[in-house]
């Protein structure tokens, strides 16, 4: 209903394009822009800026006159509301944050100044498309969307599972009008969808496309109900991110035999947000892996840890670029106190144990002991093992190790919180050694089997109270009669 | 927010008044206990909340003293026990008996036992000290400096102030904004990855509380310079002496003060 009213209102007051009289920009807007936008978008709006080499995706060049995030038909400029929305909400997964500090009048002034960088583009009249009431989600609708996802060739770029790993998306000519490469969106990562992750956002993106990119408008080629079905299907792919500090690892009789075994899906998970390694030279300002999902299981003998992350284009190092890889880190010794080794590769005083898996050696673990990032010694012997799979854009790597530990091994004690951290490498992004995406310290805890007393004591006490109640009842009845 | 505890207190008081009027010491007892519990919990609206342990102790004392009060006269005590006796024995209380004595009480006792015996596991907590104690001396790329009383040499060159701030801005956006944020609010696009999360520079409780010398020490030495109590092993703050010159560190400090409208502490 609210959307209907909004649409009706929008039809009553069409948003007019700004004419040449605004081309000079807005002095108030310029002041704020120079202070808070120019660092990335450039003082001249051409994205020749401080952050051009340290951000990915790169900041938008406004002078080019092509704007990805619009509510208007393909080829039209964005409306003032579209630009306002980007400033207010930011673009998830990029370095464009939501700006809430500025007043509406200030944002309006910024928008006018931004428009002045591309006067020709904004000389046109811009009118948002109509967005009707979305149909309710249903199994059938999602199935229909899934069929459409194949039929409309979305899979060619976005991949079967929507992780952005489609064949076509990784050909050399897959570029933006700005001239640089671009990765198809990973629909499972709702938190980094640039144009928003709500159903309406997805519908709008499918309908009008993203200007300047290979994502075209499907307004004319797909009917309205097909676009809604697609939006519902794409929305259904989004992962539910579970952030936390500690992963509880449950006991099992048998570990799943493969890393992509469906049995893993029933196991509790924790998501680790990861960011570039920024402490040591050479720093990684532009990591592309943003999330690693961790699961764990243990038996009387072994601990198994499953790490899963999206990599849109797998890389085993055979093309001259580094291999994709992931590494898990534990303190070498048992850490009773809260004092830990340094979260990235330890220090001389407090070494860490590293297990690294590489796509170039699928079933091997490179175990080492690190005493700081410049002091890494491969371990001669380690009984840690790995198995891995790559399915539709998703790497799954299981590390396994016996619970008993030798010298320089981490100590896996049941019921204790064992610190661990992760480094993930996307070889195609040139990541290796200390350039990679890293996590903070987290904990995993092998949950001891529930003690017997938990099952025994409560019923016994309940029964006891019941018996006392019945006893008192009987006694008082007898007294009454007697 | 609906304030539930004062409401509980009022209900308890009401119950005990009705009980006095109807001469039922048991419900008077129950009403008073509910009233006191409500009051104790309501304290959190005007002062720091009382710890659960303290409330438990107060309640135990109240139960004990009220029990003495109601059992001191034989007549009152008999009346006090009457509702319990009635629920246990009277023919017309069959339904109530079934619910309270044979179901609710045993289940509640079982539940309490379960809560008591169930093992709970909590990860270790690491405290964060926002303003750790700086050392009296520090080493910047081999050069020894006194932290206390260290002054920003660029501040004296007032003619070039704007130039230094602008140069500081460039340094900030090539080294700091990933974590400390585009808007210097601590919400950079990589901030989520780290724990503890990066500090904001806006507001009055971070750099506004500090002299520039302290900030110079934090920026230059980063995680390595933190005392053990501040958890250097968790900090992702780089030692910027590895990447920046002394002058560049001062410039970026000028930028973070200037752009947030904060002034370095000078007292």
Boltz contact constraints between the chains, C-beta under 6 A:
constraints:
  - contact:
      token1: [A, 39]
      token2: [B, 173]
      max_distance: 6.0
  - contact:
      token1: [A, 50]
      token2: [B, 170]
      max_distance: 6.0
  - contact:
      token1: [A, 50]
      token2: [B, 173]
      max_distance: 6.0
  - contact:
      token1: [A, 50]
      token2: [B, 174]
      max_distance: 6.0
  - contact:
      token1: [A, 51]
      token2: [B, 173]
      max_distance: 6.0
  - contact:
      token1: [A, 54]
      token2: [B, 174]
      max_distance: 6.0
  - contact:
      token1: [A, 95]
      token2: [B, 189]
      max_distance: 6.0
  - contact:
      token1: [A, 97]
      token2: [B, 182]
      max_distance: 6.0
  - contact:
      token1: [A, 245]
      token2: [B, 123]
      max_distance: 6.0
  - contact:
      token1: [A, 246]
      token2: [B, 123]
      max_distance: 6.0
  - contact:
      token1: [A, 273]
      token2: [B, 192]
      max_distance: 6.0
  - contact:
      token1: [A, 273]
      token2: [B, 193]
      max_distance: 6.0
  - contact:
      token1: [A, 274]
      token2: [B, 193]
      max_distance: 6.0
  - contact:
      token1: [A, 275]
      token2: [B, 190]
      max_distance: 6.0
  - contact:
      token1: [A, 275]
      token2: [B, 193]
      max_distance: 6.0
  - contact:
      token1: [A, 278]
      token2: [B, 238]
      max_distance: 6.0
  - contact:
      token1: [A, 279]
      token2: [B, 238]
      max_distance: 6.0
  - contact:
      token1: [A, 338]
      token2: [B, 124]
      max_distance: 6.0
  - contact:
      token1: [A, 338]
      token2: [B, 126]
      max_distance: 6.0
  - contact:
      token1: [A, 340]
      token2: [B, 233]
      max_distance: 6.0
  - contact:
      token1: [A, 342]
      token2: [B, 233]
      max_distance: 6.0
  - contact:
      token1: [A, 343]
      token2: [B, 234]
      max_distance: 6.0
  - contact:
      token1: [A, 417]
      token2: [B, 123]
      max_distance: 6.0
  - contact:
      token1: [A, 440]
      token2: [B, 194]
      max_distance: 6.0
  - contact:
      token1: [A, 440]
      token2: [B, 195]
      max_distance: 6.0
  - contact:
      token1: [A, 443]
      token2: [B, 123]
      max_distance: 6.0
  - contact:
      token1: [A, 445]
      token2: [B, 121]
      max_distance: 6.0
  - contact:
      token1: [A, 453]
      token2: [B, 117]
      max_distance: 6.0
  - contact:
      token1: [A, 454]
      token2: [B, 117]
      max_distance: 6.0
  - contact:
      token1: [A, 454]
      token2: [B, 118]
      max_distance: 6.0
  - contact:
      token1: [A, 457]
      token2: [B, 113]
      max_distance: 6.0
  - contact:
      token1: [A, 457]
      token2: [B, 117]
      max_distance: 6.0
  - contact:
      token1: [A, 458]
      token2: [B, 110]
      max_distance: 6.0
  - contact:
      token1: [A, 458]
      token2: [B, 113]
      max_distance: 6.0
  - contact:
      token1: [A, 458]
      token2: [B, 114]
      max_distance: 6.0
  - contact:
      token1: [A, 461]
      token2: [B, 109]
      max_distance: 6.0
  - contact:
      token1: [A, 461]
      token2: [B, 110]
      max_distance: 6.0
  - contact:
      token1: [A, 461]
      token2: [B, 113]
      max_distance: 6.0
  - contact:
      token1: [A, 462]
      token2: [B, 106]
      max_distance: 6.0
  - contact:
      token1: [A, 462]
      token2: [B, 109]
      max_distance: 6.0
  - contact:
      token1: [A, 462]
      token2: [B, 110]
      max_distance: 6.0
  - contact:
      token1: [A, 465]
      token2: [B, 105]
      max_distance: 6.0
  - contact:
      token1: [A, 465]
      token2: [B, 106]
      max_distance: 6.0
  - contact:
      token1: [A, 465]
      token2: [B, 109]
      max_distance: 6.0
  - contact:
      token1: [A, 466]
      token2: [B, 106]
      max_distance: 6.0
  - contact:
      token1: [A, 469]
      token2: [B, 101]
      max_distance: 6.0
  - contact:
      token1: [A, 472]
      token2: [B, 88]
      max_distance: 6.0
  - contact:
      token1: [A, 473]
      token2: [B, 88]
      max_distance: 6.0
  - contact:
      token1: [A, 476]
      token2: [B, 85]
      max_distance: 6.0
  - contact:
      token1: [A, 476]
      token2: [B, 88]
      max_distance: 6.0
  - contact:
      token1: [A, 476]
      token2: [B, 89]
      max_distance: 6.0
  - contact:
      token1: [A, 477]
      token2: [B, 89]
      max_distance: 6.0
  - contact:
      token1: [A, 480]
      token2: [B, 89]
      max_distance: 6.0
